[in-house]
């Protein structure tokens, strides 16, 4: 085999693949793809004379890079800033913590502010991206409930505007991957139906919807729920609410913020037991404070206070996103919820890729897929990371 500078061989690892774990394995990255996976030493041409980069995983784990479908910012930057500097800053920060792909997530804001984000992300993704790849936009709002704004600015909440989505989709085809709305609002069912028919994931969030309303919304095409348990009607044995629908309807995929602040570990454990058919995923919901520590910040124009890792609105004390990273969420569900590394990998990588219809390219370790690969030590520290075959950590 002719060696090439873009070849990387990672050996002596437990490789988490789509349906199994290959122990004492090795993986060859060639260009921007995974070209081969097998038992250590079993490739007839990968001899000691191999001239590419050889890395000893020291019996660590190889898992697919994490895919964060709900993230607002990090390291002092917010996607609403809509500048190349902020997009570089956010993707650089999260690429140091295991994320290889992400959806640029907006907040409830003015029409103009949302358009600015779409324009900035469209320009950014038209060129080679140096860090975590932006694979689309998640519009969180502004079509949400006034009763459950959370940390969203209520001044910009409006009823569903299908015309906005039609215009945005024409101007930025394929860019909007997901939209979060309150399904009980007037016009929501019509918009949900349009979203489904145009390949955009319709998600319930910041909603006062009853169980029956959510079920009706699913019939129209709703298929996802953002930050489950947070900013939605809770579970009661006579009024199951939005949470009851999410827990019991396999047609609804679900997100969870696994930081121990947003949801008790028992609540996460309940969700993992209810959502077993490739429809639960880890998110960060990270805001600009992620990576920076205690202090005063802003989210959607609202003042936020971060203390001991918890972000809350300075006025009202509502949780305001998180300071979470994907590697921390990954470790949390292993350490506190009891998932295995392969199970956590499905939540962090496989399921979001499936939901976005991108599983043939990203989300798992398989020959021919994009070389988005994470090397973890046996203690689950990040030992190396490759995005499209280029080492970033």
C-alpha positions as CSV (number, residue, x, y, z in Angstrom):
1,X,0.0,0.0,0.0
2,X,1.4,3.4,-1.0
3,X,1.6,5.6,2.0
4,X,0.3,9.2,2.0
5,X,0.7,12.1,4.4
6,X,-3.1,12.0,5.0
7,X,-3.0,8.5,6.3
8,X,-3.5,7.9,10.0
9,X,-3.5,4.4,11.6
10,X,-4.9,4.3,15.2
11,X,-4.1,0.9,16.8
12,X,-4.6,-1.0,20.1
13,X,-8.1,0.3,20.6
14,X,-11.7,-0.9,21.4
15,X,-13.6,0.4,18.4
16,X,-17.2,1.1,18.9
17,X,-18.9,0.2,15.6
18,X,-22.5,0.3,14.4
19,X,-23.5,-3.0,16.0
20,X,-20.5,-4.3,17.9
21,X,-17.3,-3.4,19.6
22,X,-14.0,-4.6,18.1
23,X,-11.5,-5.1,20.9
24,X,-7.7,-4.9,20.1
25,X,-8.6,-3.3,16.8
26,X,-7.2,-0.6,14.6
27,X,-8.6,1.9,12.2
28,X,-7.1,3.5,9.1
29,X,-8.1,7.1,8.2
30,X,-7.2,8.0,4.6
31,X,-8.0,11.5,3.4
32,X,-11.4,12.5,4.8
33,X,-12.7,8.9,5.1
34,X,-12.4,5.8,7.2
35,X,-10.8,3.4,4.8
36,X,-10.3,0.2,6.9
37,X,-11.2,-1.3,10.3
38,X,-9.9,-4.6,11.6
39,X,-8.1,-6.6,14.3
40,X,-4.7,-5.2,15.2
41,X,-2.0,-6.5,12.8
42,X,-4.5,-8.2,10.5
43,X,-4.1,-5.9,7.5
44,X,-1.5,-7.5,5.2
45,X,-0.1,-4.2,3.9
46,X,-0.1,-2.2,7.2
47,X,3.4,-3.4,8.3
48,X,6.0,-1.7,10.3
49,X,7.1,0.1,7.2
50,X,3.8,2.1,7.1
51,X,4.8,5.7,6.4
52,X,1.7,7.5,7.6
53,X,1.0,8.6,11.2
54,X,0.7,5.7,13.6
55,X,-1.0,6.3,16.9
56,X,-1.1,3.8,19.9
57,X,-4.5,4.2,21.5
58,X,-3.2,2.4,24.6
59,X,-6.3,0.3,25.0
60,X,-8.6,3.3,24.8
61,X,-11.8,3.7,22.9
62,X,-12.5,4.8,19.3
63,X,-16.0,6.3,19.0
64,X,-17.6,8.4,16.3
65,X,-17.4,12.2,16.7
66,X,-20.3,13.7,18.6
67,X,-23.1,15.5,16.8
68,X,-24.7,18.4,18.8
69,X,-28.1,19.3,17.3
70,X,-28.9,22.0,20.0
71,X,-26.2,24.4,20.9
72,X,-26.3,28.2,21.1
73,X,-22.7,29.1,21.6
74,X,-19.5,28.8,23.7
75,X,-16.4,30.5,24.9
76,X,-17.8,34.0,24.8
77,X,-19.6,33.6,21.4
78,X,-23.3,33.2,20.5
79,X,-24.6,32.1,17.1
80,X,-26.9,35.2,17.2
81,X,-23.8,37.3,16.9
82,X,-23.8,36.1,13.2
83,X,-20.1,36.8,12.4
84,X,-17.4,34.6,11.1
85,X,-15.4,35.3,14.2
86,X,-18.2,33.9,16.4
87,X,-18.7,30.9,14.2
88,X,-15.0,30.1,14.3
89,X,-15.0,30.6,18.1
90,X,-18.0,28.3,18.8
91,X,-16.9,25.5,16.5
92,X,-13.3,25.7,17.7
93,X,-14.3,25.5,21.4
94,X,-16.7,22.6,20.9
95,X,-14.3,20.7,18.6
96,X,-12.0,20.6,21.6
97,X,-14.7,18.7,23.6
98,X,-15.6,15.9,21.2
99,X,-18.1,17.6,18.9
100,X,-17.4,17.1,15.2
101,X,-20.7,18.3,13.8
102,X,-23.3,20.7,15.1
103,X,-26.5,22.7,14.3
104,X,-26.1,26.4,14.7
105,X,-29.1,27.1,17.1
106,X,-30.9,30.4,17.3
107,X,-33.1,31.8,20.0
108,X,-36.4,33.6,19.9
109,X,-35.5,36.8,18.2
110,X,-36.6,39.3,15.6
111,X,-37.1,38.3,11.9
112,X,-34.0,40.4,11.0
113,X,-31.8,38.8,13.6
114,X,-32.7,35.3,12.5
115,X,-32.1,36.2,8.8
116,X,-28.6,37.4,9.9
117,X,-27.8,34.0,11.4
118,X,-29.0,32.2,8.3
119,X,-27.0,34.4,6.1
120,X,-23.8,34.1,8.2
121,X,-24.1,30.3,8.5
122,X,-24.8,29.9,4.8
123,X,-21.7,31.9,3.9
124,X,-19.6,30.0,6.5
125,X,-20.7,26.5,5.3
126,X,-20.0,27.4,1.6
127,X,-16.3,27.3,2.4
128,X,-14.0,24.8,4.1
129,X,-14.7,24.8,7.9
130,X,-11.6,24.4,10.1
131,X,-13.2,23.0,13.2
132,X,-16.5,21.3,14.1
133,X,-18.6,21.3,11.0
134,X,-21.8,23.3,10.9
135,X,-24.3,21.0,9.2
136,X,-27.3,23.3,9.3
137,X,-29.4,25.5,11.5
138,X,-31.8,24.7,14.3
139,X,-34.4,27.5,14.7
140,X,-35.5,27.4,18.4
141,X,-38.5,29.7,18.2
142,X,-39.8,32.3,17.8
143,X,-43.1,30.3,17.5
144,X,-43.2,29.2,21.1
145,X,-45.5,29.6,24.2
146,X,-45.7,32.7,26.2
147,X,-46.3,30.4,29.2
148,X,-43.1,28.6,28.8
149,X,-40.5,31.0,27.5
150,X,-37.7,29.7,29.7
151,X,-34.7,31.9,28.8
152,X,-36.2,32.9,25.4
153,X,-37.1,36.6,25.1
154,X,-40.9,36.9,25.3
155,X,-40.8,40.2,23.4
156,X,-40.1,38.3,20.2
157,X,-42.6,35.4,20.5
158,X,-44.9,35.4,17.5
159,X,-47.5,32.9,16.1
160,X,-46.2,30.5,13.5
161,X,-45.4,32.2,10.2
162,X,-45.3,29.7,7.4
163,X,-44.3,32.5,4.9
164,X,-41.1,33.1,6.8
165,X,-40.1,29.5,6.4
166,X,-41.0,29.4,2.8
167,X,-38.9,32.5,2.1
168,X,-35.9,31.2,4.1
169,X,-36.0,27.8,2.5
170,X,-36.0,29.4,-0.9
171,X,-33.1,31.7,-0.1
172,X,-31.1,29.1,1.9
173,X,-32.1,25.7,0.5
174,X,-31.4,22.8,2.8
175,X,-29.9,25.0,5.5
176,X,-32.7,24.8,8.1
177,X,-32.7,21.3,9.6
178,X,-35.0,21.7,12.6
179,X,-37.5,24.1,14.0
180,X,-38.8,24.2,17.6
181,X,-42.3,25.5,18.2
182,X,-45.3,25.2,20.5
183,X,-47.7,22.8,18.7
184,X,-50.7,24.3,20.6
185,X,-50.3,27.7,18.9
186,X,-52.7,28.8,16.1
187,X,-51.3,27.7,12.8
188,X,-48.8,25.3,14.2
189,X,-50.3,22.1,12.6
190,X,-50.2,23.7,9.2
191,X,-46.6,24.8,9.6
192,X,-45.7,21.3,11.0
193,X,-47.1,19.7,7.9
194,X,-45.2,22.0,5.7
195,X,-41.9,21.4,7.6
196,X,-42.3,17.6,7.3
197,X,-43.0,17.8,3.6
198,X,-40.0,20.0,3.1
199,X,-37.5,17.9,5.0
200,X,-37.3,20.0,8.2
201,X,-37.6,18.3,11.6
202,X,-40.6,19.8,13.5
203,X,-39.8,19.8,17.2
204,X,-42.0,20.5,20.3
205,X,-40.5,22.8,22.9
206,X,-41.3,25.8,25.1
207,X,-44.8,24.5,25.0
208,X,-48.0,24.3,27.1
209,X,-49.4,21.5,24.9
210,X,-51.5,18.7,26.4
211,X,-50.8,15.1,25.6
212,X,-53.7,15.1,23.1
213,X,-52.4,18.2,21.3
214,X,-48.9,16.6,20.9
215,X,-50.4,13.4,19.6
216,X,-52.4,15.4,17.0
217,X,-49.3,17.3,16.1
218,X,-47.5,14.0,15.5
219,X,-50.2,13.1,13.1
220,X,-49.4,16.2,11.2
221,X,-45.6,15.5,11.2
222,X,-44.1,16.5,14.5
223,X,-41.3,14.1,15.3
224,X,-39.0,15.5,17.9
225,X,-38.9,17.1,21.4
226,X,-36.2,19.5,22.5
227,X,-34.6,19.4,26.0
228,X,-37.1,16.9,27.3
229,X,-38.7,17.7,30.7
230,X,-37.6,21.4,30.5
231,X,-39.9,24.1,29.3
232,X,-42.9,21.8,28.6
233,X,-46.0,20.4,30.4
234,X,-44.8,17.7,32.8
235,X,-46.0,14.2,33.5
236,X,-49.0,13.8,35.8
237,X,-50.9,10.5,36.1
238,X,-54.2,12.0,34.9
239,X,-52.7,14.7,32.6
240,X,-49.7,13.1,30.9
241,X,-48.7,16.4,29.2
242,X,-46.0,16.9,26.6
243,X,-43.6,14.8,28.7
244,X,-46.1,11.9,28.7
245,X,-46.4,12.0,24.9
246,X,-42.6,12.0,24.5
247,X,-42.1,9.1,26.9
248,X,-44.8,6.9,25.3
249,X,-44.8,7.7,21.6
250,X,-42.0,6.1,19.6
251,X,-42.6,8.4,16.7
252,X,-41.2,11.3,18.8
253,X,-37.4,11.4,19.2
254,X,-36.1,13.3,22.3
255,X,-33.2,15.4,23.5
256,X,-31.8,15.4,27.0
257,X,-29.4,17.9,28.7
258,X,-27.4,15.5,30.8
259,X,-25.7,17.8,33.2
260,X,-27.4,17.0,36.5
261,X,-28.9,20.4,36.8
262,X,-31.6,20.4,34.1
263,X,-32.9,16.9,34.8
264,X,-32.3,14.5,37.8
265,X,-30.4,11.4,36.9
266,X,-33.5,9.3,37.7
267,X,-35.4,11.4,35.1
268,X,-32.7,10.7,32.5
269,X,-32.8,7.0,33.4
270,X,-36.5,6.9,32.9
271,X,-36.1,8.5,29.5
272,X,-33.4,6.1,28.4
273,X,-35.7,3.2,29.3
274,X,-38.6,4.8,27.4
275,X,-36.7,5.7,24.3
276,X,-34.9,2.6,23.1
277,X,-35.5,2.7,19.3
278,X,-32.8,5.0,18.1
279,X,-34.7,8.1,19.3
280,X,-32.9,9.6,22.2
281,X,-29.9,12.0,21.9
282,X,-27.6,14.0,24.0
283,X,-27.4,17.8,23.5
284,X,-25.5,20.5,25.3
285,X,-27.9,23.5,24.8
286,X,-24.7,25.4,25.6
287,X,-24.6,29.2,25.7
288,X,-21.8,31.6,25.3
289,X,-20.6,31.0,28.9
290,X,-19.5,27.4,28.2
291,X,-15.8,27.1,28.9
292,X,-15.5,30.5,30.7
293,X,-16.7,30.0,34.3
294,X,-18.7,32.2,36.7
295,X,-19.8,35.6,35.7
296,X,-22.4,37.8,33.9
297,X,-23.4,36.9,30.3
298,X,-26.2,37.3,27.8
299,X,-28.6,35.0,25.9
300,X,-30.9,36.4,23.3
301,X,-30.5,39.9,24.8
302,X,-31.4,38.7,28.3
303,X,-28.9,39.0,31.2
304,X,-27.6,35.6,32.5
305,X,-25.7,34.8,35.6
306,X,-23.4,31.7,35.7
307,X,-22.5,30.3,39.1
308,X,-20.9,27.0,39.8
309,X,-21.5,25.9,36.2
310,X,-25.3,26.7,36.3
311,X,-26.6,29.4,33.9
312,X,-29.8,31.2,35.0
313,X,-31.6,34.3,33.9
314,X,-30.4,37.1,36.2
315,X,-34.1,38.1,36.6
316,X,-36.5,35.3,37.3
317,X,-33.9,32.5,37.9
318,X,-35.0,30.3,34.9
319,X,-32.3,28.0,33.6
320,X,-30.7,29.7,30.6
321,X,-29.1,27.1,28.4
322,X,-26.1,25.4,29.9
323,X,-22.3,25.4,30.2
324,X,-22.2,21.7,29.1
325,X,-19.9,20.1,26.6
326,X,-20.7,16.9,24.7
327,X,-17.9,14.9,26.4
328,X,-19.2,15.9,29.8
329,X,-22.7,14.8,28.8
330,X,-21.3,11.6,27.5
331,X,-19.4,10.9,30.7
332,X,-22.5,11.9,32.8
333,X,-24.8,9.3,31.3
334,X,-22.1,6.6,31.8
335,X,-21.2,7.6,35.4
336,X,-24.6,8.7,36.7
337,X,-27.2,6.9,34.6
338,X,-25.4,3.6,34.0
339,X,-25.1,3.5,30.3
340,X,-22.2,1.7,28.6
341,X,-19.7,3.5,26.3
342,X,-21.4,2.0,23.2
343,X,-24.9,3.0,24.4
344,X,-23.7,6.5,25.2
345,X,-22.1,6.7,21.7
346,X,-25.4,6.0,20.1
347,X,-27.0,8.9,22.0
348,X,-24.2,11.3,21.2
349,X,-23.6,10.4,17.5
350,X,-25.7,7.7,15.9
351,X,-29.2,8.9,16.8
352,X,-28.7,12.6,15.9
353,X,-27.2,11.5,12.5
354,X,-30.2,9.3,11.9
355,X,-32.7,12.0,12.8
356,X,-31.1,14.4,10.4
357,X,-30.9,11.8,7.6
358,X,-27.1,11.9,7.6
359,X,-26.3,8.5,8.9
360,X,-24.9,7.3,5.6
361,X,-22.1,9.8,6.1
362,X,-21.6,10.5,9.8
363,X,-22.6,9.1,13.2
364,X,-20.9,5.8,13.3
365,X,-17.5,4.1,12.7
366,X,-17.6,2.2,9.4
367,X,-15.4,2.0,6.3
368,X,-16.4,4.6,3.7
369,X,-17.9,7.0,6.2
370,X,-16.5,10.5,6.9
371,X,-13.4,10.3,9.2
372,X,-15.0,12.1,12.2
373,X,-13.3,10.1,14.9
374,X,-12.7,10.5,18.6
375,X,-10.0,8.7,20.6
376,X,-10.9,8.4,24.3
377,X,-8.6,7.1,27.0
378,X,-9.8,4.2,29.2
379,X,-10.8,7.0,31.7
380,X,-12.8,8.7,29.0
381,X,-10.5,11.7,28.6
382,X,-10.1,12.9,25.0
383,X,-6.8,11.5,23.6
384,X,-7.2,12.6,20.0
385,X,-9.8,13.8,17.6
386,X,-10.2,13.9,13.8
387,X,-12.6,15.9,11.7
388,X,-12.8,14.8,8.1
389,X,-9.5,13.0,8.7
390,X,-7.7,16.1,10.0
391,X,-6.5,15.9,13.6
392,X,-7.8,18.8,15.7
393,X,-6.9,17.6,19.2
